[in-house]
């Protein structure tokens, strides 16, 4: 088939061609990646072929061949690019009051309805000025995600702190923009402690796994007491830094914080916002003064969750 030479021009290495050939014959690689490997393999084998001929041989459209040839010139990969989706139109600061409204009863707002519906919650939310406009479908999706069933009473659904609405926005803002802050060296961390974790020791050693067979484990163990575990979650990266402690208290929390800064996860950090609970371990009065006395290169910022939201 006559026509202009295929674009964009590509430069190949033998190792790349061998790797693409292996992927094009693989039975476990996703079908989309196999197709991309096949169309990229045809370019060095038949340099005189146009993108239309390559697309006809592979079974796809010409734009697919052109796009992946251009993508290979920029970055030699056949994996799909990350799709983050559109930005959220309603941030968590707006979502929280609407969910709080769903946890109340219609009678508390002067209505005669027995239960909330998506349309009724959207109407009342707009009337109270919580949001300018919202779809009932959005509210129903939020309620499904949070498993909100107001007609079933739960103690945790009723806020007892009068300053809950005023104290919630700082913590919600931390969870809204962690990826953008991580690029600037400001990594948001959530710190929590789990107490009374049973320490167990198997009576017999676990035997090695056998091919095509599940690994057998000892069903009997000896109790070795209980240990607290303090852990840190980096919100943007999804990485954790956790370790068991012999004792619980503020000293264990300080040691956990120091280990985070000295580990590989804490390298190249400029600002470290910490989201803490109101427990006795994480909310002592001298905690801020102690962090300032360390004179570290990392600036620490403390944020406490509202009292009813502390788990």
C-alpha positions in Angstrom: 0.0 0.0 0.0 1.5 3.3 -1.1 1.5 6.3 1.2 3.7 8.5 3.4 6.2 6.9 5.7 4.8 6.0 9.2 5.0 8.7 11.9 6.5 9.3 14.3 9.9 7.7 13.5 11.1 5.3 16.1 14.5 4.1 17.3 14.7 0.5 18.6 17.1 -1.5 20.7 17.5 -5.3 20.5 16.5 -5.7 24.1 13.3 -3.7 23.6 12.3 -5.7 20.5 12.9 -9.0 22.4 10.9 -7.8 25.4 7.9 -6.7 23.1 8.1 -10.0 21.2 7.9 -11.9 24.5 4.8 -9.9 25.6 3.1 -10.3 22.3 3.2 -14.1 22.7 2.2 -14.1 26.4 -1.0 -15.7 27.6 -1.1 -14.1 31.0 -0.5 -10.5 30.0 -3.7 -8.4 29.6 -5.1 -8.4 26.0 -4.7 -4.7 25.6 -1.0 -4.8 26.4 -0.6 -7.8 24.1 -2.1 -5.8 21.2 0.1 -2.8 21.9 3.2 -5.1 22.0 2.2 -6.6 18.6 1.7 -3.3 16.9 5.0 -2.0 18.2 6.8 -5.2 17.1 5.6 -4.8 13.6 7.3 -1.3 13.3 10.9 -2.6 13.3 10.1 -5.8 11.4 8.4 -3.9 8.6 9.7 -0.4 8.5 8.1 0.2 5.1 4.6 -0.4 6.5 2.3 2.5 7.2 0.3 2.9 10.4 -2.8 1.9 8.4 -1.2 -1.4 7.4 0.0 -2.1 10.9 -3.5 -1.4 12.2 -5.0 -3.8 9.7 -2.6 -6.5 10.6 -3.2 -6.1 14.4 -6.9 -5.5 14.2 -7.2 -2.0 15.5 -7.7 1.5 14.2 -5.0 3.7 12.7 -5.3 6.3 15.5 -4.4 3.5 18.1 -1.2 2.7 16.2 -0.3 6.4 15.8 -1.0 7.1 19.5 1.1 4.3 20.9 4.0 5.0 18.5 4.0 8.5 19.8 3.7 7.3 23.4 6.6 4.9 22.9 8.9 7.7 21.7 8.1 9.7 24.8 8.1 6.8 27.3 8.9 3.2 26.3 6.0 1.5 28.0 2.8 -0.3 27.0 0.9 0.2 30.3 -2.1 2.5 30.3 -1.5 6.0 31.8 -3.1 6.8 35.2 -6.5 8.3 34.9 -7.2 10.4 38.0 -10.6 11.5 36.7 -12.2 14.9 37.0 -11.7 17.0 40.1 -14.3 16.8 42.8 -16.9 19.5 42.4 -18.0 19.2 46.0 -15.0 19.0 48.5 -15.2 17.1 51.8 -15.9 20.4 53.7 -19.3 20.5 51.8 -19.9 16.8 52.1 -19.6 16.6 55.8 -22.5 19.0 56.7 -24.7 17.2 54.2 -23.9 13.8 55.8 -24.6 15.3 59.2 -27.9 16.5 57.9 -28.7 12.9 56.8 -28.0 11.7 60.4 -30.8 13.9 61.8 -34.6 13.5 61.6 -36.8 15.5 59.3 -38.9 16.6 62.4 -35.8 18.4 63.7 -36.0 20.7 60.7 -39.8 21.4 60.7 -40.8 18.8 58.2 -43.5 16.1 58.4 -41.6 13.4 56.6 -40.8 10.2 58.5 -37.6 9.4 56.6 -35.1 11.2 54.4 -35.0 10.6 50.7 -32.3 11.8 48.3 -34.5 14.5 46.9 -35.7 15.7 50.3 -32.1 15.9 51.6 -31.0 17.9 48.5 -33.9 20.3 49.0 -33.2 20.9 52.7 -29.5 21.2 52.1 -30.1 24.0 49.6 -32.6 25.7 51.9 -30.1 25.7 54.8 -27.3 27.1 52.6 -25.1 24.0 52.9 -24.6 23.9 49.2 -25.8 26.0 46.2 -27.0 23.0 44.2 -26.7 19.3 44.6 -28.2 16.2 42.9 -30.2 13.7 44.9 -28.1 11.0 43.1 -25.0 12.5 44.7 -26.5 12.3 48.2 -27.7 8.8 47.7 -24.1 7.8 46.6 -22.6 9.4 49.7 -25.1 7.6 51.9 -24.2 4.2 50.3 -20.5 4.9 50.7 -20.8 5.9 54.4 -23.6 3.3 55.1 -25.8 6.0 56.5 -29.2 4.6 57.7 -30.7 7.4 59.8 -33.8 5.3 60.8 -31.5 2.9 62.6 -30.1 4.8 65.7 -26.4 4.6 66.3 -24.6 6.5 69.0 -21.7 7.5 66.7 -24.2 9.2 64.3 -25.1 11.8 67.0 -22.5 14.5 67.5 -22.0 15.5 71.2 -19.4 18.2 70.6 -20.9 21.6 69.9 -17.7 22.7 68.2 -17.6 19.7 65.8 -18.4 21.8 62.7 -15.8 24.4 63.6 -13.1 21.8 64.3 -13.7 19.5 61.3 -12.6 21.7 58.3 -8.8 21.5 59.1 -8.8 17.7 59.1 -11.0 17.5 56.0 -8.6 19.9 54.1 -5.7 17.6 55.0 -7.4 14.6 53.3 -8.5 16.7 50.3 -5.1 17.7 48.8 -2.4 15.2 49.9 -1.0 14.4 46.4 -0.4 18.1 45.5 1.2 18.8 48.9 3.4 15.7 48.6 5.0 17.0 45.5 6.0 20.1 47.4 7.6 18.1 50.2 4.6 18.3 52.6 3.4 14.8 53.4 0.2 14.4 55.4 0.4 11.6 58.0 -2.3 10.0 60.1 -1.1 8.6 63.4 -3.0 6.1 65.5 -2.3 3.5 68.2 -3.8 0.0 68.6 -3.5 -1.3 72.1 -3.7 -4.9 73.5 -2.6 -6.8 70.4 -2.1 -10.4 71.5 1.5 -11.6 71.0 1.5 -15.3 70.0 4.2 -17.8 69.4 3.5 -21.0 67.5 4.2 -24.2 69.3 5.8 -25.8 66.2 7.6 -24.0 63.4 5.7 -23.3 60.2 6.9 -25.7 57.5 8.0 -24.5 54.0 5.4 -24.3 51.3 5.1 -27.0 48.6 4.4 -26.1 45.0 0.7 -26.1 44.2 -0.2 -26.7 47.8 -1.2 -24.2 50.6 1.4 -23.5 53.2 0.7 -25.5 56.4 0.7 -23.5 59.6 0.7 -24.6 63.2 -2.7 -24.5 64.8 -1.4 -24.3 68.4 0.3 -21.3 69.9 1.4 -19.9 73.3 0.2 -16.6 74.6 3.0 -14.1 75.1 1.0 -11.2 76.6 -0.2 -8.1 74.8 1.6 -5.3 73.1 0.5 -1.9 71.8 1.2 -0.9 68.2 1.8 2.6 67.0 1.6 3.2 63.3 1.7 6.1 60.8 0.0 6.3 57.4 1.2 8.6 54.6 -2.0 9.6 53.0 -0.7 10.5 49.6 1.6 7.5 49.1 -0.3 4.9 51.0 2.8 3.8 52.9 2.9 2.8 56.6 5.5 2.8 59.3 4.4 0.8 62.3 6.1 -1.1 65.1 5.1 -2.8 68.3 6.0 -1.3 71.7 6.6 -2.8 75.1 4.7 0.0 76.8 2.1 2.6 75.8 2.1 6.3 76.4 3.5 9.5 75.2 7.1 8.2 75.2 6.1 5.4 72.7 4.5 8.0 70.5 7.6 10.2 70.5 9.8 7.2 69.6 7.4 6.3 66.7 7.6 9.9 65.4 11.4 9.9 65.6 11.6 6.6 63.8 9.4 8.0 61.0 11.7 11.0 60.5 14.9 8.9 60.5 13.5 6.2 58.2 13.6 6.2 54.4 10.0 7.3 54.3 10.8 10.6 56.0 13.7 11.6 53.8 13.4 14.9 51.8 10.4 16.1 53.8 10.0 19.8 54.5 6.7 19.9 56.4 5.0 17.0 58.2 1.3 17.6 59.2 0.2 15.0 61.7 -3.5 14.1 62.2 -3.9 12.9 65.7 -6.7 11.6 68.1 -7.6 13.0 71.4 -6.3 10.0 73.3 -3.9 10.2 76.3 -1.0 9.0 74.1 -1.3 11.6 71.3 -2.8 14.6 73.0 -0.5 15.6 75.8 -0.1 19.3 76.5 3.8 19.5 76.1 3.7 17.6 72.8 4.0 20.8 70.7 6.8 22.2 72.9 8.7 18.9 72.6 8.5 18.9 68.8 9.8 22.5 68.6 12.7 21.7 70.9 14.0 19.0 68.6 15.3 21.6 66.1 14.8 19.3 63.1 14.9 20.3 59.4 11.3 19.1 59.2 8.5 21.4 60.4 5.9 19.5 62.2 2.2 20.6 62.4 -0.3 19.1 64.7 -4.0 18.7 63.9 -6.5 16.9 66.2 -9.6 15.3 64.9 -12.9 16.4 66.5 -13.7 14.5 69.7 -16.6 12.4 68.3 -14.5 11.5 65.2 -11.6 10.1 67.1 -11.6 6.3 66.8 
